[in-house]
Amino acid sequence: MPQETAYFPTVLKKYRNADRRAQFDYLVKESFSRVLFGGKAKWREHEYKNFPQKKFRDTFERIAFDPKNANHDLLALMAEAYAETIGVSRDRIKRWIEKTPANRNHVDEIFARFPDAKLLVTLRDPRAILATQIALEETRKTKRFSVYYVIAHWRVAAKLGRRVRAGDVRGLFVQFEQLVSEPANVMKDVCDYLEVQFDPEVVLTPTKIGEPWGGNSVAQIAFSKVSAEPVSRWEKELAEEEIGWVEWHCRDLMPEFGYEPRLSARSLRHFGKPIRGERTREYLKSRAYSIRDALTGR
């Protein structure tokens, strides 16, 4: 799927007790995937102007409300509708991929609903993630920027990556830095894991629905191929206190994945000083949540 759907954290959580029509309407009108159905694109969202959006919506609606599909997951039916819309026979499809980051919180439910699912876990240096989120907030000015969620989400992903590497959870762990420095080797492993053919001309060329795609760089750099340029950008973009905020919360897990702390020790100023883009309300919430997690051992 070319767009995230947030299916597991929203359709199966927020809309768990809603009827199929409400769940369908969420996917086509509110979720990130709404732009595939003609929904208005927000800040820097892909618009899919050349994609048959009405045809996709009509096809999805027909399949979703066909009585014979009443007990089928909407996510699977959405993928089937997408394949039909672009003229690909389902017999040709070995895997379809749903890439909502919050899927990391719903692994057990994913395997329960899709027993043959394959899990891909990608992890990136948390300091690079903070630098990216700061840059996004400087551009978007949402006034809701939370530095807590940066480190909390990273810790969840790191712990899931640890479980995958230990064999406790079925999956493939991919390090972002290795992916962008050795894309051919890493993607060959990914394709082998997914049991699909590795075609360098396809796999290593960024596209969206077959059209060339320049990536989603917060630095507004258009890429024509996989690039390692973003890996070290954080080193010249983050202040010491910002690096300290990340390392305060993540330094226990970082070395396990090759991310050595830059600072020798924690400092209260790293915890207490506001991060660029933080508003007072989000500042207070982030520190409160951080203290709560420390007390509960999260």
LUMTOR-887847 format. One record per residue (C-alpha): residue in one letter; y, z, x. Coordinates in steps of 0.001 Angstrom, whole numbers, padded with zeros to 6 digits, always signed. Layout:
AYZX ...
***
This chain:
M+000000+000000+000000 P+003374-000960+001482 Q+005097+002104-000016 E+004337+005802-000191 T+003348+006989-003672 A+003297+010811-003306 Y+000299+010582-005628 F-001457+013764-004548 P+001551+016111-004276 T+003188+014863-007487 V+000946+012960-009909 L-001922+015406-009362 K+000284+018488-009064 K+003578+018226-010933 Y+002079+015876-013535 R-001442+017307-013528 N-001312+018266-017216 A+000687+015243-018344 D-000865+012254-020088 R-001522+008959-018350 R+001688+007405-019660 A+003811+010106-018031 Q+001917+009742-014764 F+002242+005953-014892 D+005978+006185-015627 Y+006463+008503-012658 L+004809+006031-010285 V+006747+002991-011485 K+010113+004645-012177 E+010565+007678-009906 S+008200+007693-006939 F+008874+005991-003612 S+006744+003114-004878 R+009201+002389-007720 V+010894-000269-005545 L+007715-002333-005797 F+008171-002415-009565 G+011863-003339-009584 G+013293+000160-009273 K+016640+000550-007570 A+016408+000998-003811 K+018173+004012-002353 W+019511+004488+001162 R+017842+001995+003523 E+014789+001607+001302 H+013044-001732+001467 E+013986-003853-001554 Y+011044-006311-001701 K+013266-009034-003133 N+010634-011730-002671 F+007811-009665-004139 P+006738-010388-007758 Q+007781-006964-009027 K+007439-007650-012759 K+004027-009194-012279 F+002915-006124-010323 R+004162-003760-013030 D+002560-005769-015835 T-000716-005999-013948 F-000728-002287-013143 E+000048-001383-016761 R-002712-003616-018089 I-005292-002165-015688 A-004094+001441-016058 F-004383+001446-019854 D-007551-000606-020160 P-009957+001733-022014 K-012729+001014-019527 N-010540+002496-016757 A-009696+005700-018628 N-011538+007880-016114 H-010406+006028-012993 D-007716+007360-010665 L-004318+005739-011160 L-003964+005490-007394 A-007077+003348-007105 L-006005+001245-010097 M-002581+000754-008524 A-004236-000571-005375 E-006375-002933-007457 A-003268-004159-009275 Y-001496-004744-005977 A-004416-006810-004666 E-004477-008884-007847 T-000711-009410-007669 I-000831-010829-004144 G-003918-012895-004921 V-006474-011027-002841 S-009976-010619-004226 R-011177-007028-004288 D-014388-008237-002660 R-012370-008986+000489 I-010920-005480+000770 K-012702-003026+003019 R-010036-000299+002907 W-006721+000365+001237 I-004322+002809+002852 E-001988+005345+001238 K+000457+006740+003777 T+002368+009587+002097 P+002909+012214+004848 A+002388+015075+002379 N-001248+013982+002037 R-001847+016390+004915 N-001587+019202+002371 H-004246+017777+000063 V-007142+016834+002325 D-009790+018726+000353 E-008671+017158-002919 I-008593+013706-001358 F-012187+013994-000216 A-013192+015474-003578 R-011786+012481-005445 F-012639+009867-002826 P-015790+011043-000986 D-015850+007955+001247 A-012204+008310+002270 K-011238+008129+005928 L-008449+010322+007223 L-005918+009255+009869 V-003761+012029+011325 T-000778+011104+013501 L+001175+013733+015431 R+004497+013410+017243 D+006518+015723+019478 P+008255+018115+017040 R+011470+017938+019068 A+011595+014193+018461 I+011118+014824+014746 L+014056+017243+014659 A+016271+014731+016478 T+015304+012089+013920 Q+016049+014347+010972 I+019431+015366+012396 A+020338+011696+012831 L+019223+010951+009272 E+021355+013761+007874 E+024397+012598+009847 T+024027+009211+008190 R+022858+010167+004701 K+024820+013436+004254 T+022409+014805+001652 K+023670+018384+002178 R+020062+019511+001768 F+018880+019189+005361 S+016318+021901+006152 V+015290+022623+009734 Y+012585+024894+008377 Y+010678+022020+006822 V+010765+020108+010109 I+008784+022788+011909 A+006686+023859+008903 H+005435+020328+008245 W+004737+019803+011943 R+002669+022977+012134 V+000581+021896+009144 A-000027+018492+010760 A-000842+020065+014140 K-003363+022458+012608 L-004947+019579+010700 G-005070+017546+013918 R-006771+020465+015628 R-009414+020600+012876 V-010020+016858+013146 R-010377+017011+016929 A-012780+019944+016594 G-014903+018064+014055 D-014197+020536+011241 V-012576+017774+009156 R-013706+014152+009060 G-010962+011986+010467 L-009347+010242+013408 F-006522+011902+015341 V-003843+009596+016767 Q-001083+010742+019094 F+002188+008945+018336 E+003168+008721+021995 Q-000130+007088+022927 L+000081+004763+019938 V+003443+003302+020976 S+002600+003134+024682 E-000878+001620+024225 P-000743+000042+020762 A-003571-002433+021305 N-006039+000171+022574 V-005169+002752+019928 M-005190+000284+017040 K-008532-001090+018198 D-009882+002450+017836 V-008242+002780+014424 C-009750-000488+013207 D-013172+000508+014503 Y-012870+003812+012672 L-011849+002071+009445 E-014586-000526+009936 V-012159-003433+009685 Q-011610-006346+012048 F-009095-005853+014846 D-006828-008900+014840 P-003974-008350+017354 E-001833-011046+015743 V-001893-009088+012496 V-002269-005457+013503 L+000378-005413+016240 T+003040-007394+014377 P+005295-005278+012114 T+005460-006725+008590 K+006109-005647+005015 I+004033-007608+002502 G+003656-010366+005056 E+007356-010574+005905 P+008683-009621+009390 W+009868-006012+009460 G+012236-004434+011974 G+011028-000864+011462 N+012787+002196+010063 S+014581+003419+013173 V+017242+006058+012477 A+019082+004607+015476 Q+019284+001396+013419 I+017453-000574+016093 A+015512-003540+014752 F+012148-003893+016462 S+010057-007032+016619 K+007063-005194+018071 V+005795-001671+018590 S+008187+000132+020929 A+007967+003327+023003 E+011760+003654+023069 P+011938+006468+020450 V+009508+008724+022342 S+012026+010300+024726 R+015240+009802+022754 W+015309+013462+021735 E+015801+014529+025369 K+019372+013221+025393 E+020154+013908+021735 L+019223+017567+021238 A+021239+020559+022410 E+019484+023494+024041 E+019698+025591+020854 E+018098+022778+018856 I+015262+022432+021339 G+014984+026202+021246 W+014639+026267+017442 V+011632+023951+017613 E+010025+025690+020556 W+010581+029116+018973 H+008300+028066+016100 C+005944+025531+017685 R+005431+026593+021303 D+002054+028193+020511 L+000632+024817+019402 M+002638+022325+021453 P+000757+022542+024798 E-002521+021871+023011 F-001223+018378+022298 G+000552+017819+025605 Y+004038+018846+024465 E+005111+021315+027131 P+008000+023615+026126 R+011238+022721+027902 L+012620+026271+027780 S+010968+029156+029588 A+011191+031669+026761 R+012482+032349+023265 S+016053+033454+022729 L+017571+034930+019579 R+020426+032434+019775 H+017873+029638+019364 F+016788+031270+016122 G+020200+032289+014852 K+022555+029449+015721 P+022974+026819+012973 I+021581+023366+013675 R+023793+020307+013242 G+023821+019244+009607 E+022711+022611+008214 R+024654+023918+005238 T+024964+027657+004623 R+022416+027727+001825 E+019793+025805+003813 Y+020534+027879+006905 L+019804+031117+005054 K+016678+029717+003405 S+015307+028378+006700 R+015727+031712+008484 A+014264+033625+005541 Y+011237+031334+005376 S+010802+031575+009130 I+010725+035380+008976 R+008320+035264+006020 D+005933+032996+007935 A+006059+035286+010977 L+005180+038293+008832 T+002341+036506+007048 G+000957+034832+010176 R+001387+031258+009043 
***
